[in-house]
Amino acid sequence: MRRRAWCRGLLASVVAVGAILGLVSRPAAQTKEVIIGVLYPMTGPVAQVGIDSVNALKVALDIINTDMNINLPLGRGAGLPNLGGAKVRIVVVDHQGKPDIGLAEAERLITQEKVHALFGAYFSSVTNTASQVAERMGIPFLNAESSSPALTERGFKWFFRTSPHDGHFSVAMFDFMRDFEKKRGIKFKSVAILNEDTQFGADSAKVQDELAKKYGYEVVAKIPFRTGTTSLDAEIGRLKTANADVVLPSLYTSDAILLTRTARNLDYNPKVIIAQNAGYTDPKFVAEMGKEAEGAITRAPFALDLAAKKPLIPVINDMFKKLSGGRDISDVPARALTGFLTLADAINRARSTDPGAIQKALRETNIPADQLIMPWTGVKFDEKGQNAGVRAILQQLQGGSYHTVYPFELASKEPMYPLPAWSQRR
């Protein structure tokens, strides 16, 4: 009897010592579900962008939660293997494009929905306020598409961005201008900058102004306007007077549509338009404008016509079309899918839903190029939380759809120059 008691005591001591030394441990409690809070504009003038992005996340959830057997992060096997096959679930909120709503919803997602991380929010201004909440409360926030350079210059420790920012994109624009001059034997002398007045537009205009001077182009007009305005007549009048060789607009969808219609009505015929993404890559813009937008160039981090070099693109596009009523995946939802898979991959590698463990795993992210549908060298965050593997491309609307025109080695079409006059589009 004493011997059995002595053995039990000895065993208990061994287990206790082993636990201290890390030699013996109890099985970790298995997480059944990982919850990610998602912030997008689901109503308002850019609602389609939010809807498309959420559909892209549903594609990502299918990839993560079921065994798709494809070469994307978590594309093989069902669930998060390092968390016992836990499934990922999203809670989607509509911030309506308003920073104050984004802030309030971020707080609610963390305190009431008990999300393990935040994701979104397209508008740079909303991402700014919502990520401040995450920073204050120590919750990882991954952004896949907001392009304000300032977002990764705040010294935040919990904020990560997978996509290029306006600095990366604007450099690609000016590199194109320089290389196109050499290719065609022409010379651009001046640029005009037109931007809406939220953080996205203001930061974009600032970067472009700085780069224009660096590359030796005269800035003959800098024209900010209130986003959502009902008239751009005065702004188009100023652009006509300035007569710049290249026009650089930074606009959301409704403003891009208004700009195009006003240019037509006032017979303004710029030779080159190189847009800062946003409204110009929204399929709604292309559908509504048709031939009127022909020849517009926009920067982008993604293009469907890169499928020859990225064979996963048609696979993902087919999945997306089934959820979106036949719509092709475009720039913003492609970025959303890539960012979401990056976040889920980090949670899996963290082997935990602990915020600090996820933050550490995000810092250690190193996803190779062959596991992306984007034309990037990979996903690897720098000390500021910015993906250092980004690469921007330029696309031009030709024949009703966008085609890659730069870098020239990735191009599927030659750039159209100059833009056709309005009299030729009717």
ZASE-529451 format. One record per residue: x, z, y of N, C-alpha, C in turn. Coordinates in steps of 0.05 Angstrom, whole numbers, padded with zeros to 5 digits, always signed. Last residue first. Example, Ala and Ser with C-alpha at 12.3 -4.5 7.8 and 13.67 -1.06 7.14 Angstrom:
<atoms>
+00257+00142-00045+00273+00143-00021+00258+00157+00001;+00264+00156-00114+00246+00156-00090+00264+00156-00066;
</atoms>
This chain:
<atoms>
-00352-01615+01161-00382-01618+01160-00390-01642+01143;-00299-01613+01167-00310-01596+01146-00340-01600+01143;-00281-01642+01210-00275-01653+01184-00288-01637+01161;-00293-01612+01254-00307-01638+01251-00302-01650+01224;-00258-01570+01250-00286-01566+01243-00301-01592+01239;-00196-01593+01219-00213-01587+01242-00242-01584+01233;-00158-01561+01166-00176-01583+01176-00192-01574+01200;-00094-01534+01181-00122-01530+01172-00139-01553+01182;-00038-01580+01169-00052-01558+01183-00080-01554+01172;-00034-01557+01102-00025-01553+01130-00027-01579+01145;-00038-01523+01042-00052-01543+01059-00044-01537+01088;+00014-01513+00995-00001-01503+01018-00013-01527+01034;+00005-01534+00928+00020-01536+00953+00003-01526+00976;-00011-01489+00874-00019-01510+00893+00002-01511+00916;+00011-01448+00846-00005-01468+00831-00014-01491+00848;+00073-01413+00853+00051-01428+00864+00037-01447+00844;+00117-01385+00840+00092-01377+00827+00068-01395+00834;+00155-01407+00873+00160-01408+00844+00136-01399+00828;+00137-01395+00924+00135-01422+00915+00139-01424+00884;+00098-01334+00929+00124-01349+00929+00121-01376+00915;+00047-01381+00948+00073-01368+00954+00074-01342+00939;-00001-01399+00932+00016-01419+00945+00043-01407+00952;-00054-01394+00886-00029-01382+00895-00012-01405+00908;-00120-01405+00909-00098-01414+00892-00072-01402+00904;-00190-01393+00911-00163-01386+00919-00143-01395+00899;-00240-01444+00918-00229-01421+00905-00200-01417+00914;-00258-01489+00946-00277-01468+00940-00267-01444+00925;-00214-01522+00956-00235-01531+00938-00254-01509+00929;-00174-01468+00971-00175-01497+00969-00196-01505+00948;-00148-01416+01004-00174-01426+00994-00174-01456+00995;-00087-01390+00980-00101-01406+01000-00127-01417+00988;-00046-01331+00976-00065-01350+00965-00079-01366+00987;+00015-01298+00965-00003-01310+00984-00020-01331+00969;+00036-01234+00939+00034-01263+00937+00015-01273+00960;+00081-01178+00931+00058-01191+00944+00059-01222+00940;+00096-01128+00887+00104-01154+00896+00079-01168+00907;+00121-01062+00869+00101-01081+00879+00113-01108+00887;+00151-01019+00850+00151-01044+00835+00132-01066+00845;+00144-00971+00874+00167-00987+00883+00168-01015+00869;+00088-00940+00897+00099-00956+00875+00121-00974+00885;+00097-00879+00932+00091-00908+00933+00103-00922+00910;+00112-00827+00936+00088-00833+00920+00080-00862+00921;+00161-00817+00958+00137-00815+00976+00111-00820+00961;+00198-00828+00920+00195-00800+00928+00171-00796+00946;+00163-00879+00881+00186-00868+00895+00180-00840+00905;+00138-00895+00816+00134-00884+00843+00160-00874+00855;+00128-00954+00784+00146-00931+00785+00146-00920+00813;+00106-01006+00749+00096-00984+00765+00115-00961+00762;+00133-01074+00756+00125-01050+00741+00111-01030+00759;+00138-01119+00784+00160-01113+00766+00154-01088+00749;+00076-01155+00787+00095-01136+00796+00117-01132+00776;+00027-01185+00785+00054-01199+00785+00075-01180+00796;-00018-01150+00740-00008-01156+00767+00020-01170+00765;-00030-01133+00692-00041-01159+00698-00032-01168+00726;+00021-01101+00652+00006-01104+00677-00007-01131+00679;+00060-01096+00615+00036-01081+00610+00018-01081+00635;+00105-01123+00632+00089-01136+00611+00064-01121+00604;+00130-01087+00668+00115-01110+00678+00097-01123+00657;+00123-01017+00647+00137-01043+00650+00118-01066+00658;+00117-00957+00681+00102-00977+00665+00115-01004+00669;+00132-00899+00690+00150-00922+00688+00137-00943+00670;+00124-00835+00720+00113-00860+00711+00133-00883+00711;+00139-00786+00740+00156-00797+00719+00145-00824+00708;+00098-00773+00774+00125-00777+00786+00144-00790+00766;+00058-00765+00737+00056-00788+00755+00084-00794+00767;+00076-00717+00713+00075-00742+00697+00073-00767+00715;+00069-00682+00756+00096-00687+00746+00097-00713+00730;+00013-00684+00761+00030-00692+00783+00058-00698+00774;-00001-00662+00711-00009-00690+00718+00009-00701+00740;+00018-00610+00718+00028-00627+00696+00023-00656+00701;-00013-00593+00761+00015-00595+00763+00028-00612+00742;-00066-00593+00738-00059-00611+00761-00028-00614+00763;-00078-00598+00669-00067-00581+00690-00058-00599+00713;-00093-00625+00626-00108-00631+00650-00099-00612+00673;-00041-00652+00584-00056-00630+00595-00072-00640+00619;-00002-00688+00573-00012-00672+00551-00029-00648+00560;+00020-00724+00607+00021-00696+00616+00013-00677+00593;+00006-00771+00584+00034-00762+00581+00037-00733+00590;-00048-00772+00601-00041-00772+00572-00013-00762+00568;-00041-00775+00656-00055-00752+00644-00049-00750+00614;-00016-00826+00659-00002-00802+00667-00015-00777+00656;-00057-00859+00641-00032-00858+00626-00016-00833+00633;-00093-00852+00682-00100-00843+00655-00075-00840+00638;-00064-00877+00724-00072-00849+00726-00078-00838+00698;-00061-00930+00705-00036-00914+00711-00042-00885+00712;-00114-00944+00702-00099-00942+00677-00073-00927+00681;-00124-00945+00758-00138-00925+00740-00123-00922+00714;-00091-00987+00776-00087-00959+00785-00099-00939+00767;-00115-01030+00749-00087-01024+00745-00081-00995+00753;-00167-01030+00770-00163-01027+00741-00134-01018+00736;-00156-01038+00825-00170-01014+00816-00164-01009+00786;-00135-01089+00824-00118-01067+00832-00130-01041+00823;-00180-01117+00809-00156-01118+00792-00137-01096+00799;-00215-01106+00852-00220-01094+00826-00197-01096+00807;-00185-01136+00893-00189-01107+00894-00196-01095+00867;-00182-01193+00872-00159-01176+00880-00164-01146+00879;-00229-01202+00819-00214-01211+00842-00193-01190+00849;-00262-01229+00762-00247-01207+00774-00230-01218+00797;-00321-01269+00771-00293-01266+00763-00281-01241+00775;-00387-01254+00751-00367-01255+00772-00339-01253+00761;-00425-01246+00711-00411-01271+00712-00390-01274+00734;-00443-01194+00716-00462-01216+00719-00449-01243+00722;-00405-01155+00706-00411-01162+00734-00430-01186+00738;-00394-01148+00654-00405-01125+00668-00415-01133+00696;-00373-01196+00638-00395-01186+00623-00409-01162+00638;-00328-01200+00671-00351-01218+00676-00376-01208+00661;-00292-01164+00648-00303-01159+00674-00329-01175+00679;-00278-01191+00601-00291-01164+00600-00305-01158+00626;-00254-01236+00623-00278-01239+00606-00293-01213+00604;-00210-01212+00649-00231-01226+00665-00257-01230+00649;-00179-01194+00607-00192-01175+00625-00214-01188+00641;-00165-01245+00587-00177-01225+00570-00192-01205+00587;-00139-01271+00630-00165-01281+00620-00180-01262+00602;-00093-01234+00635-00112-01238+00656-00139-01249+00646;-00056-01234+00595-00077-01213+00593-00099-01218+00614;-00017-01271+00606-00038-01279+00588-00060-01258+00585;+00013-01289+00659+00002-01263+00651-00022-01268+00633;+00026-01341+00666+00048-01322+00665+00039-01294+00657;-00024-01364+00665-00003-01376+00649+00021-01357+00645;-00052-01335+00704-00057-01330+00676-00035-01341+00657;-00052-01339+00758-00027-01330+00746-00029-01326+00716;-00101-01349+00778-00086-01372+00769-00058-01365+00759;-00121-01301+00796-00130-01310+00769-00112-01333+00759;-00077-01255+00827-00090-01281+00827-00097-01290+00799;-00054-01202+00870-00066-01211+00844-00078-01239+00848;-00044-01182+00918-00025-01174+00897-00034-01185+00870;-00044-01224+00977-00057-01211+00954-00036-01201+00935;-00060-01255+01040-00042-01242+01022-00057-01228+01000;-00091-01319+01050-00092-01289+01050-00070-01278+01032;-00110-01375+01088-00090-01362+01071-00093-01332+01073;-00160-01424+01091-00151-01397+01099-00131-01386+01079;-00178-01471+01071-00152-01471+01082-00142-01444+01091;-00247-01461+01085-00226-01477+01071-00200-01476+01086;-00290-01437+01106-00266-01420+01103-00243-01436+01090;-00328-01476+01103-00321-01466+01129-00295-01449+01128;-00341-01484+01051-00322-01502+01063-00313-01492+01090;-00360-01417+01042-00357-01443+01030-00335-01459+01044;-00383-01369+01061-00370-01387+01080-00365-01415+01069;-00406-01342+01019-00422-01347+01043-00410-01368+01061;-00365-01340+00980-00392-01350+00973-00408-01358+00998;-00323-01315+01007-00320-01342+00997-00347-01355+00992;-00347-01265+01016-00337-01281+01039-00335-01310+01030;-00356-01246+00965-00379-01251+00982-00371-01269+01006;-00305-01237+00944-00320-01260+00935-00344-01266+00952;-00256-01218+00989-00282-01209+00978-00297-01235+00969;-00212-01234+01015-00211-01236+00986-00237-01226+00973;-00223-01226+01068-00217-01253+01059-00215-01256+01029;-00229-01172+01078-00252-01189+01077-00247-01216+01065;-00168-01158+01050-00193-01145+01057-00216-01165+01055;-00114-01197+01074-00131-01190+01052-00159-01181+01060;-00096-01212+01128-00087-01188+01114-00108-01179+01094;-00087-01284+01131-00103-01259+01134-00091-01236+01118;-00067-01334+01168-00056-01317+01146-00068-01290+01148;-00082-01397+01188-00092-01370+01187-00080-01356+01163;-00059-01450+01228-00054-01433+01204-00068-01406+01208;-00081-01477+01271-00066-01492+01251-00063-01477+01225;-00148-01465+01295-00121-01457+01291-00107-01474+01269;-00196-01486+01330-00183-01498+01307-00154-01489+01305;-00259-01472+01353-00232-01462+01353-00218-01471+01327;-00313-01482+01366-00295-01504+01360-00266-01495+01363;-00350-01444+01369-00335-01448+01394-00313-01469+01390;-00370-01444+01317-00389-01448+01340-00374-01455+01366;-00324-01433+01287-00338-01458+01284-00355-01464+01308;-00312-01381+01305-00292-01402+01309-00305-01430+01306;-00359-01356+01287-00354-01358+01316-00333-01380+01322;-00352-01358+01231-00375-01371+01244-00371-01375+01274;-00304-01328+01226-00306-01356+01217-00328-01371+01230;-00320-01278+01246-00298-01293+01258-00299-01322+01251;-00360-01263+01210-00367-01268+01238-00345-01284+01252;-00330-01257+01163-00352-01277+01164-00358-01284+01193;-00297-01215+01179-00285-01241+01171-00306-01263+01172;-00334-01175+01187-00319-01185+01210-00306-01212+01204;-00352-01166+01135-00371-01175+01155-00357-01186+01179;-00301-01151+01109-00317-01174+01102-00335-01184+01124;-00247-01132+01155-00264-01128+01131-00284-01151+01130;-00183-01159+01178-00212-01154+01181-00225-01148+01154;-00134-01182+01212-00138-01160+01193-00166-01150+01196;-00104-01247+01223-00127-01229+01225-00126-01207+01204;-00061-01284+01255-00059-01263+01235-00082-01243+01238;-00046-01351+01266-00064-01329+01272-00064-01310+01248;+00005-01391+01292-00005-01377+01269-00023-01354+01278;+00012-01414+01342+00017-01430+01319+00004-01418+01294;-00038-01399+01393-00015-01392+01376-00012-01411+01352;-00070-01402+01440-00062-01426+01425-00037-01421+01408;-00093-01371+01481-00065-01365+01472-00053-01388+01456;-00144-01393+01485-00126-01394+01508-00097-01390+01499;-00164-01381+01434-00162-01409+01443-00142-01412+01466;-00163-01325+01437-00147-01339+01417-00143-01368+01425;-00201-01316+01477-00174-01308+01482-00155-01322+01462;-00247-01334+01449-00238-01347+01475-00209-01340+01481;-00250-01298+01409-00243-01325+01402-00234-01340+01427;-00264-01253+01439-00239-01253+01424-00230-01281+01417;-00314-01267+01458-00292-01263+01477-00265-01264+01463;-00343-01273+01410-00340-01295+01428-00316-01291+01447;-00357-01238+01370-00329-01242+01374-00323-01266+01393;-00409-01191+01361-00399-01215+01374-00369-01215+01377;-00420-01145+01336-00439-01166+01332-00431-01192+01346;-00372-01105+01298-00383-01116+01323-00402-01139+01317;-00346-01081+01257-00375-01083+01255-00387-01094+01280;-00294-01051+01296-00304-01061+01270-00334-01061+01269;-00275-01074+01359-00290-01053+01344-00301-01064+01318;-00210-01103+01363-00238-01102+01369-00252-01081+01351;-00147-01126+01391-00163-01107+01374-00192-01109+01381;-00102-01173+01397-00130-01170+01403-00144-01151+01383;-00049-01200+01426-00055-01178+01408-00083-01168+01415;-00014-01261+01434-00039-01246+01438-00041-01224+01417;+00036-01279+01426+00023-01289+01450-00004-01275+01455;+00095-01262+01404+00068-01252+01401+00053-01258+01427;+00143-01306+01380+00131-01295+01404+00102-01286+01397;+00189-01292+01328+00164-01305+01336+00153-01291+01361;+00233-01268+01301+00237-01286+01323+00213-01302+01332;+00229-01228+01264+00233-01255+01254+00235-01276+01276;+00221-01184+01298+00244-01184+01280+00250-01212+01271;+00172-01197+01321+00196-01195+01338+00221-01196+01321;+00140-01194+01275+00142-01219+01290+00167-01219+01308;+00145-01141+01259+00158-01161+01243+00160-01188+01258;+00115-01114+01300+00144-01108+01296+00158-01130+01280;+00065-01138+01291+00078-01140+01317+00108-01135+01315;+00055-01120+01239+00058-01149+01245+00072-01154+01271;+00050-01064+01247+00071-01075+01229+00076-01104+01236;+00004-01063+01281+00030-01052+01289+00053-01063+01273;-00035-01086+01249-00027-01100+01274+00000-01089+01283;-00040-01047+01208-00032-01074+01202-00021-01089+01226;-00059-01004+01237-00033-01002+01224-00022-01030+01218;-00109-01025+01253-00090-01016+01273-00062-01015+01261;-00136-01036+01204-00130-01057+01223-00108-01049+01243;-00137-00984+01179-00127-01008+01166-00118-01029+01186;-00162-00950+01216-00134-00946+01210-00122-00970+01196;-00202-00996+01256-00198-00973+01239-00169-00970+01232;-00211-01042+01289-00198-01018+01300-00197-00994+01283;-00189-01109+01269-00210-01089+01273-00196-01062+01278;-00145-01156+01302-00150-01134+01282-00174-01117+01290;-00101-01208+01309-00129-01200+01313-00135-01179+01292;-00046-01238+01339-00054-01216+01321-00083-01208+01329;-00012-01299+01338-00033-01283+01351-00043-01263+01331;+00054-01327+01347+00032-01316+01330+00013-01301+01348;+00099-01383+01354+00083-01361+01364+00062-01352+01344;+00128-01424+01329+00141-01409+01351+00126-01384+01359;+00147-01457+01271+00126-01440+01284+00140-01424+01306;+00169-01520+01256+00177-01494+01269+00152-01481+01281;+00187-01559+01198+00171-01554+01222+00181-01527+01233;+00202-01576+01146+00217-01585+01169+00201-01582+01195;+00179-01555+01101+00165-01578+01114+00181-01589+01138;+00215-01515+01085+00204-01534+01065+00193-01559+01078;+00224-01486+01131+00247-01500+01118+00236-01522+01099;+00173-01466+01139+00186-01482+01160+00209-01498+01148;+00167-01436+01093+00150-01460+01096+00162-01478+01118;+00201-01393+01103+00207-01412+01081+00191-01438+01083;+00175-01369+01148+00203-01378+01149+00209-01399+01128;+00124-01358+01125+00127-01375+01149+00155-01386+01152;+00139-01325+01082+00126-01350+01077+00129-01369+01101;+00158-01281+01110+00177-01296+01093+00165-01323+01087;+00111-01265+01134+00132-01275+01151+00154-01290+01134;+00082-01248+01087+00071-01268+01106+00094-01281+01122;+00116-01209+01065+00111-01234+01050+00100-01256+01068;+00111-01171+01106+00137-01183+01101+00134-01209+01085;+00058-01157+01097+00065-01171+01122+00093-01184+01119;+00060-01130+01048+00044-01155+01051+00053-01171+01075;+00092-01085+01060+00100-01104+01039+00086-01131+01043;+00059-01063+01101+00087-01071+01106+00097-01091+01085;+00011-01052+01077+00012-01074+01096+00041-01082+01103;+00030-01038+01007+00017-01032+01033+00022-01055+01052;+00014-01051+00937+00030-01055+00962+00015-01045+00986;-00011-00997+00894-00012-01024+00906+00008-01027+00930;-00009-00944+00877+00002-00965+00860+00005-00991+00874;+00005-00882+00906-00008-00909+00911+00006-00929+00893;-00010-00813+00908+00005-00835+00896-00010-00861+00901;-00005-00745+00929-00016-00772+00934+00002-00793+00923;+00017-00696+00929-00004-00701+00909-00016-00729+00911;+00051-00689+00971+00062-00686+00944+00042-00693+00922;+00062-00721+01034+00044-00709+01014+00057-00709+00987;+00087-00743+01078+00100-00722+01064+00083-00708+01043;+00064-00787+01099+00055-00761+01109+00069-00738+01096;+00070-00839+01085+00090-00829+01103+00083-00801+01113;+00030-00864+01057+00053-00853+01041+00076-00844+01059;-00003-00879+01098-00014-00861+01077+00009-00849+01060;+00019-00916+01132+00021-00888+01140+00013-00869+01117;+00006-00967+01115+00032-00956+01108+00034-00926+01113;-00056-00981+01087-00043-00970+01111-00016-00958+01103;-00085-01000+01043-00059-01012+01050-00046-01002+01075;-00117-00981+00983-00115-00977+01012-00087-00985+01021;-00114-00987+00926-00118-01010+00943-00116-01006+00973;-00109-00941+00894-00102-00967+00882-00103-00991+00902;-00088-00874+00893-00101-00896+00908-00091-00923+00898;-00098-00812+00864-00086-00838+00861-00102-00859+00876;-00085-00746+00871-00101-00767+00883-00086-00793+00879;-00085-00682+00840-00074-00709+00842-00094-00729+00853;-00094-00624+00879-00106-00641+00859-00094-00669+00862;-00089-00581+00918-00070-00585+00896-00082-00601+00872;-00118-00575+00963-00128-00561+00939-00110-00566+00915;-00092-00607+01001-00096-00578+01006-00103-00563+00982;-00094-00657+00975-00068-00644+00981-00071-00614+00986;-00149-00666+00974-00134-00664+00949-00107-00650+00953;-00158-00670+01029-00171-00649+01014-00156-00645+00988;-00128-00715+01041-00121-00690+01054-00133-00666+01039;-00156-00754+01015-00131-00745+01003-00120-00720+01016;-00199-00761+01050-00204-00751+01023-00178-00740+01010;-00174-00783+01096-00187-00756+01097-00191-00744+01069;-00149-00831+01075-00135-00812+01091-00148-00784+01090;-00191-00859+01051-00169-00849+01034-00153-00827+01049;-00217-00873+01099-00230-00854+01080-00209-00842+01061;-00180-00908+01121-00188-00885+01137-00202-00864+01119;-00175-00948+01083-00152-00931+01088-00161-00905+01103;-00224-00961+01035-00219-00958+01064-00195-00939+01068;-00212-00947+00976-00212-00974+00989-00206-00972+01019;-00197-00898+00957-00225-00902+00964-00229-00928+00979;-00190-00871+00889-00204-00888+00909-00186-00889+00934;-00194-00810+00854-00186-00838+00853-00203-00854+00874;-00171-00745+00832-00188-00762+00849-00176-00791+00849;-00176-00703+00773-00161-00719+00792-00181-00735+00809;-00212-00671+00747-00183-00666+00742-00165-00682+00761;-00271-00642+00775-00255-00665+00767-00226-00657+00764;-00315-00608+00785-00292-00599+00770-00275-00622+00759;-00359-00613+00815-00358-00631+00791-00333-00624+00774;-00346-00574+00854-00371-00573+00838-00370-00590+00813;-00294-00581+00875-00305-00554+00872-00330-00552+00854;-00284-00637+00873-00265-00617+00863-00278-00591+00856;-00329-00661+00894-00319-00670+00868-00301-00649+00856;-00331-00636+00944-00352-00631+00924-00343-00639+00896;-00286-00656+00970-00288-00628+00965-00309-00621+00944;-00300-00710+00970-00276-00702+00956-00277-00672+00950;-00345-00709+01003-00349-00715+00975-00324-00708+00959;-00321-00696+01053-00341-00678+01041-00344-00683+01011;-00288-00742+01060-00277-00715+01060-00296-00696+01045;-00326-00783+01061-00305-00783+01041-00293-00756+01038;-00354-00769+01107-00368-00768+01081-00347-00768+01058;-00314-00779+01145-00325-00752+01142-00340-00749+01115;-00304-00835+01139-00283-00815+01132-00295-00787+01128;-00346-00882+01110-00344-00862+01131-00325-00840+01123;-00361-00918+01071-00341-00927+01090-00336-00907+01113;-00394-00893+01036-00407-00910+01056-00387-00920+01077;-00380-00864+00992-00372-00853+01018-00382-00869+01041;-00410-00848+00934-00412-00868+00955-00404-00856+00981;-00378-00830+00872-00393-00823+00896-00391-00846+00916;-00376-00822+00802-00374-00841+00824-00390-00830+00848;-00338-00796+00754-00361-00788+00771-00358-00804+00796;-00318-00817+00688-00316-00818+00717-00342-00808+00730;-00281-00796+00631-00307-00800+00644-00303-00801+00674;-00245-00805+00571-00244-00804+00601-00272-00811+00612;-00237-00765+00512-00248-00788+00526-00246-00783+00557;-00183-00744+00470-00202-00738+00491-00211-00764+00505;-00146-00745+00429-00166-00766+00430-00188-00761+00451;-00112-00702+00439-00129-00701+00416-00151-00722+00416;-00080-00716+00480-00100-00695+00485-00121-00695+00463;-00051-00759+00465-00036-00734+00469-00054-00710+00477;-00089-00801+00464-00078-00790+00439-00064-00763+00442;-00147-00809+00493-00120-00801+00501-00107-00787+00477;-00185-00863+00462-00182-00838+00476-00153-00833+00484;-00161-00900+00408-00184-00891+00422-00179-00864+00436;-00112-00953+00406-00122-00927+00398-00145-00920+00416;-00083-00987+00460-00084-00984+00431-00092-00956+00423;-00081-00983+00514-00097-01005+00503-00099-01004+00472;-00052-00949+00545-00074-00937+00529-00092-00958+00517;-00031-01002+00585-00030-00973+00581-00055-00963+00567;-00037-01061+00544-00040-01048+00569-00037-01018+00565;-00042-01101+00500-00017-01090+00511-00020-01081+00540;-00096-01081+00457-00084-01099+00476-00060-01085+00490;-00135-01053+00424-00111-01066+00413-00100-01088+00432;-00178-01023+00436-00180-01052+00443-00156-01068+00432;-00212-00971+00417-00187-00984+00408-00189-01014+00413;-00238-00936+00474-00241-00949+00449-00215-00964+00441;-00221-00912+00521-00238-00896+00503-00243-00910+00476;-00190-00951+00550-00180-00924+00544-00195-00911+00520;-00222-00997+00553-00195-00999+00543-00185-00972+00534;-00268-00974+00577-00270-00987+00550-00242-00989+00537;-00245-00959+00626-00255-00939+00608-00259-00949+00579;-00234-01010+00648-00212-00992+00641-00221-00970+00622;-00287-01027+00655-00270-01042+00637-00246-01024+00628;-00300-00989+00694-00315-00989+00668-00299-01005+00647;-00267-01006+00735-00262-00980+00722-00277-00977+00696;-00293-01053+00748-00266-01054+00737-00258-01028+00724;-00340-01031+00768-00342-01047+00744-00314-01050+00731;-00318-01008+00814-00329-00991+00793-00332-01006+00767;-00305-01056+00841-00284-01037+00834-00294-01018+00812;-00355-01079+00850-00335-01093+00834-00313-01074+00824;-00377-01040+00884-00390-01046+00859-00370-01060+00840;-00342-01043+00928-00344-01019+00913-00356-01023+00886;-00352-01096+00944-00324-01088+00937-00325-01062+00920;-00405-01093+00958-00397-01109+00934-00369-01103+00925;-00406-01064+01005-00415-01051+00980-00406-01067+00956;-00393-01073+01057-00373-01080+01037-00380-01068+01010;-00438-01056+01088-00429-01084+01089-00408-01092+01068;-00474-01009+01044-00462-01018+01069-00451-01047+01067;-00452-00973+00984-00473-00985+01002-00459-00994+01028;-00406-00956+00962-00426-00968+00944-00450-00979+00959;-00341-00948+00971-00365-00955+00987-00385-00970+00970;-00317-00894+00928-00318-00922+00937-00342-00926+00955;-00283-00848+00889-00296-00852+00915-00294-00881+00923;-00287-00810+00831-00282-00837+00842-00297-00841+00868;-00257-00762+00791-00275-00767+00813-00267-00793+00827;-00252-00755+00722-00239-00766+00746-00260-00772+00767;-00244-00714+00667-00263-00723+00687-00247-00731+00712;-00237-00715+00598-00222-00715+00624-00241-00728+00645;-00256-00677+00543-00264-00697+00563-00246-00693+00588;-00236-00641+00507-00255-00661+00497-00260-00683+00517;-00175-00614+00494-00192-00623+00516-00210-00645+00505;-00160-00561+00450-00163-00590+00453-00183-00596+00476;-00112-00511+00457-00141-00518+00458-00144-00547+00465;-00055-00513+00415-00067-00515+00442-00097-00523+00440;-00041-00467+00364-00050-00494+00371-00063-00494+00398;+00012-00421+00381-00015-00426+00373-00023-00454+00380;+00078-00423+00355+00059-00425+00377+00031-00430+00365;+00144-00406+00345+00117-00405+00333+00097-00406+00356;+00187-00412+00378+00189-00422+00351+00162-00423+00337;+00188-00391+00428+00178-00418+00426+00180-00429+00398;+00202-00339+00434+00224-00358+00432+00215-00387+00431;+00152-00316+00433+00169-00313+00456+00191-00334+00457;+00136-00329+00382+00121-00340+00405+00137-00338+00430;+00172-00301+00352+00173-00330+00351+00158-00342+00374;+00156-00249+00363+00183-00258+00372+00184-00288+00373;+00105-00252+00339+00108-00245+00367+00135-00254+00378;+00119-00265+00286+00102-00283+00301+00105-00278+00331;+00149-00219+00273+00161-00246+00272+00146-00266+00289;+00110-00179+00277+00134-00179+00294+00147-00206+00296;+00075-00194+00236+00066-00194+00264+00089-00194+00283;+00109-00187+00192+00099-00214+00199+00090-00215+00228;+00116-00131+00194+00139-00149+00197+00131-00177+00205;+00064-00115+00184+00077-00108+00209+00100-00126+00215;+00057-00135+00132+00040-00144+00154+00052-00139+00181;+00096-00104+00106+00099-00134+00108+00082-00145+00130;+00075-00053+00112+00102-00059+00123+00106-00089+00127;+00029-00058+00083+00027-00052+00111+00053-00060+00126;+00052-00067+00032+00035-00088+00045+00033-00084+00075;+00078-00017+00026+00094-00042+00026+00078-00065+00039;+00037+00019+00024+00055+00020+00047+00071-00006+00050;+00017+00000-00024+00000+00000+00000+00018+00000+00025;
</atoms>
